[in-house]
Amino acid sequence: MAAMGTTRVPVMLSHLETRAVVYRADFVVDTGATDCVVPASLLRRAGVQPVETMTYELADGTLHDYDVGLVRIEFMGSITAGRVVFGAEDIEPILGVTALESVGMIVDPVRKELRRVPAIPLRRATGFSTRFALA
């Protein structure tokens, strides 16, 4: 999002089961990032537990393995749940595109802000086969 400027939005992360708030900050909106990212030490201190390790490609093309946890994500009056990456210590918190799309938000590049789509698509895509072959 460097070309369009930096858009930030207040985000609150909570435990899935207890809904206890574990982390609150202004996150950088990054449509180039799939998942949310928070410095690892802050997530660990907040009690977020890694559930697996995943490989991510960074902006410079390098591949890195990061722990990921699952959290409830709240922003702009919407709630979703998803992965949060245990990121590098010097990274700003990032709100990725998966969380944005799951609540029907898009980035308006002209106004440099988030806005809601009128409706979230919930229909089968045409032109794609839904058949799977089992061996």
C-alpha positions in Angstrom: 0.0 0.0 0.0 3.0 2.3 -0.2 1.7 3.8 -3.4 -1.6 4.9 -1.9 -0.3 6.1 1.4 -0.8 4.4 4.8 -4.2 3.7 6.1 -4.5 2.7 9.7 -7.5 1.3 11.6 -8.1 0.5 15.3 -8.1 -3.3 15.7 -8.8 -5.4 18.8 -7.7 -9.0 19.0 -9.3 -11.4 21.5 -9.2 -15.0 22.5 -11.6 -17.1 20.5 -13.1 -18.9 23.5 -13.1 -16.3 26.2 -13.3 -13.2 24.1 -10.9 -11.6 26.5 -9.0 -8.8 24.7 -5.4 -9.7 24.2 -4.1 -6.9 22.0 -5.4 -3.5 20.9 -3.6 -1.1 18.4 -3.8 0.8 15.2 -3.0 -1.6 12.4 -1.7 -0.7 9.0 -4.1 -1.9 6.3 -2.1 -3.9 3.8 -3.9 -5.5 0.9 -0.6 -7.2 -0.1 -0.7 -9.2 3.2 -2.9 -12.2 3.5 -3.0 -12.5 7.3 -2.8 -10.1 10.3 0.7 -9.7 11.7 1.8 -8.6 15.2 5.2 -8.6 16.8 5.7 -12.1 18.3 6.7 -11.0 21.8 3.4 -9.0 22.1 1.3 -12.0 21.1 3.2 -14.3 23.5 2.9 -11.8 26.3 -0.9 -11.6 25.6 -1.3 -15.3 25.8 -1.9 -16.1 22.1 -0.6 -19.6 21.4 0.9 -20.7 18.1 -1.1 -23.4 16.5 1.2 -24.1 13.5 4.1 -22.8 11.5 3.5 -21.5 8.0 5.8 -20.2 5.2 5.2 -16.7 4.0 6.7 -14.8 1.1 7.8 -11.3 2.1 7.7 -8.2 -0.1 11.3 -8.7 -1.2 10.5 -12.3 -2.4 12.2 -14.2 0.4 10.5 -17.0 2.2 10.2 -17.2 6.0 8.6 -19.6 8.4 6.4 -17.9 11.1 4.3 -19.2 13.9 0.6 -18.4 13.6 -2.2 -18.3 16.1 -6.0 -18.0 15.9 -7.8 -15.0 17.2 -11.0 -13.0 17.1 -10.5 -9.8 15.1 -12.6 -6.7 15.6 -12.5 -3.5 13.6 -14.9 -0.8 12.3 -17.8 -2.4 14.1 -17.2 -5.8 12.5 -16.1 -9.1 13.9 -14.3 -12.0 12.2 -11.8 -14.6 13.2 -8.5 -15.7 11.6 -4.8 -16.2 11.7 -2.4 -13.8 13.3 1.3 -14.1 12.4 3.9 -14.0 15.1 5.9 -11.3 13.3 9.3 -9.7 13.6 9.8 -7.4 16.6 10.2 -4.3 14.6 7.0 -4.7 12.5 4.0 -2.5 12.7 0.8 -4.4 13.3 -0.8 -5.3 9.9 -4.4 -5.9 9.0 -4.4 -8.3 6.1 -6.8 -8.8 3.2 -8.4 -12.0 4.6 -9.8 -10.2 7.6 -10.9 -7.3 5.4 -12.7 -9.4 2.8 -14.4 -11.6 5.4 -16.3 -8.7 6.8 -17.0 -7.1 3.4 -14.5 -4.2 3.4 -12.5 -2.9 0.5 -9.8 -0.2 0.3 -10.8 2.9 -1.6 -7.5 4.0 -3.2 -8.8 7.5 -4.0 -9.9 8.4 -0.5 -7.4 6.2 1.2 -10.0 4.6 3.5 -11.9 1.4 4.1 -15.5 1.1 3.0 -18.1 -1.6 3.1 -19.3 -3.4 0.0 -23.1 -3.5 -0.4 -23.2 -7.3 0.0 -20.7 -10.1 0.5 -20.9 -12.6 -2.3 -22.4 -15.9 -1.3 -22.9 -17.7 -4.5 -21.1 -20.4 -6.5 -18.6 -19.1 -9.0 -19.5 -20.1 -12.6 -17.0 -21.6 -14.9 -15.3 -23.7 -12.3 -15.6 -27.4 -11.8 -16.7 -28.4 -8.3 -16.0 -32.1 -8.9 -13.1 -33.8 -7.2 -11.6 -37.1 -8.2 -10.7 -39.4 -5.3 -7.9 -41.9 -5.8 
